[in-house]
Amino acid sequence: MNEPRRTDPARDAGTYPASARIAMVGNPNVGKTSLFNRLCGVRAKTANFPGSTVEARVGTCRADGREFEFVDLPGVYAIDLELPESKLCRDCLAGRLEGCMPDALLVVLDATNLARGLRLFRSIAALGRPLIVALTMTDLARKRGLSVDAQRLAVVLGVPCVEANGRSGTGIDPLLGAIAAAREATPQLLAACLAPSWIDETVTAIVGGPNTIGTDSDRLTDRLDAAFTHPILGGMLFVLAMALVFFAIFRLAEVPMTLIEDGCAWLGSTVAALLPEGALSSLVVDGIIGGVAGTIVFLPQICLLFFLLALLEDTGYLARAAFVMDRIMCRFGLPGQAFVPLLSSHACALPGIMSTRLIPDPKDRLATILVAPFMSCSARVGVYVLLVTILFPNSGFFAGLAFAGCYALGAIAALVTAAIFRKTILRGHSRPMVLELPPYRLPNVRGALLSTYDRAVVFLKNAGTVILSICVVMWWLSAYPKSEMPEAAIVLEARAVEVEALDADEADALRTEASVLTARQQQEYSFAGRLGSALQPAFAPLGLDERLTVAVMTSFLAREVFRSTMTVLVGQGDSDDDTKVADELARATRPDGTKLFDPATSAGLLVFYVLALQCLPTLAVTARETGSWKWAALQFGWMSGVAYLLAFAAREAVLFFGVS
């Protein structure tokens, strides 16, 4: 079979008259998206049509001189249900969506469950639009001993019917030919289709083969379902599966993330060497390249997450796992589908929030998005290690206990917040998760890769532009106004020149100390530093002085900068050794001689970093996924308020018990 030639769908959906726009509709798990991926491949993109918050995919392909634009609508059981995905399909098929007026409708039917598909077909056929039927899962039907006569089905339905397999690619050319012919003629829908006993009669006439109940395949499916959906064993298996996904996101992403960081660092140093020292060089290197690096460094985690979830979903397991977790999550107003995004957020909140697209109910999805950043992500780990080491320098047991407690505190805060939101601003019970368990299948690696590519492009195009803008603004706040080089640094530089010929190591140490003093003064003199000084009274109840306030404020750009900011502000080198840095900071003092990181302040800071939303990229992705900055503002305000109050409580508790 010849593969159809693809064209680049760079033109936005609905902004140009394609040769033919085909809307694809079908039940969930019928192979519709696999068919779409085979037709359009990587030339597809995600789209949100005006007036809809539900996602569809748009792609084009060209075959035999004809161009087709396909719109992959979300899977639905019926188009007349009061659900967002049903409304999108209903509006699209009726031509009520701007930029989505289909010329013909492609209805995808599952050969293993023809009765269910025919119910949807009958409601779509009533619209009176040109129709084509793609019959999928015929290979699986044959394995079950079933035979489905596609030609006879076409006669009964009065529309073209073509067997097609998106996984293997069989039937694609005949399907495109049927589409080209169907849009030129009106469907000859038989009046018998409207009769109340028509579906059962059609299935009896079209589907042949022995009764498959009790076959080896069904017995194996029953045994697997009994294990995967068991309240205890199913939960344990799900934890194991998610632990493996979690491990993969953490470990397998390390190498590409390191390569991205190293590549951006090399690019920054190369550009810095080419550009004259000054504002332009700082903007390009620190603002633009640094901002891009801070964005794309998350890409390996995002790609791994979506790839692994796509594989799990394709096997049919993810639906069973969601069924098990629904029993637990519903107690807090969250659906079972929320567990995967929350668990994924332990690696990074960005892919966790983006994976909430698996949640069908909009209130459930919004609640999950709002609480996902409470999960302790990998960016917090460095701060946890630093503060826990300061708190418990000589006790590995208590240090480990405190570290585990950070993760537990974040998870508890997320569940409690979800329960509060579902009883107030998102009032209502979590929608009961009613789903039809899909058959077990081998995963479609090609489809998973295409889905991953699509998600990666969406992340880079939409979130990346916002994140980059924010990073440039923060660079400007930290870089201006410029301060003069402090007198002490000038003396050190002069001393370095004097001793360089005698002792190069001492000269390097003197220059390092001079650069630290200069960086500290610049940090304090900048707009960001002045903002920290102005806000210090607000953070005084947490025991923070001006230096700690500046470090906390800069951490709202990214938590990772806390350590480097503090090492600069207290006059220490930025070492890669966490224990050495902790020792240096633990010895730092305030102007009155007391410890900068006393136990009460350290405990409060630890709680604050567990609960506060100090990640501008997360806010940008929240705004993108919810369609409004108001939810990102609520998320930021709520998490900051909870973090402040509980950090104050933690500090006061340490002071009350007299821990020193």
FENWO-V313869 format. One line per field, one symbol per residue. ss: DSSP state (h for helix, s for strand, l for the rest). A space follows every 50 residues. Layout:
ss->???
//
This chain:
ss->llllsslllllllllllllssssssslllllhhhhhhhhhhhhsssslll lllllssssssssllssssssslllllllllllhhhhhhhhhhlllllll lllssssssshhhhhhhhhhhhhhhlllllsssssslhhhhhhllssslh hhhhhhhllssssllllllllhhhhhhhhhhhllllllllhhhhlllhhh hhhhhhsssllllllhhhhhhhhhhhhhllllhhhhhhhhhhhhhhhhhh hhhhhhhhhhhhhhhhhhhhhhhhllllhhhhhhhhhhhhhhhhhhllhh hhhhhhhhhhhhhhhlhhhhhhhhhhhhhhhhlllllhhhhhhhllllhh hhhhhhhhlllhhhhhhhhhhhlllllhhhhhhhhhhhhhhllllhhhhh hhhhhhhhhhhhhhhhhhhhhhhlllllllllllllllllllllhhhhhh hhhhhhhhhhhhhhhhhhhhhhhhhhhhhlllllllhhhhhhhhhhhhhl lllhhhhhhhhhhhhhhhhhhhhhhlhhhhhhhhhhhhhhhhlllhhhhh hhhhhllsllhhhhhhhhhllllllllhhhhhhhhhllslllllslllhh hhhhhhhhhhhlllshhhhhhhhhhhllhhhhhhhhhhhhhhhhhhhhhh hhhhhhllll
//
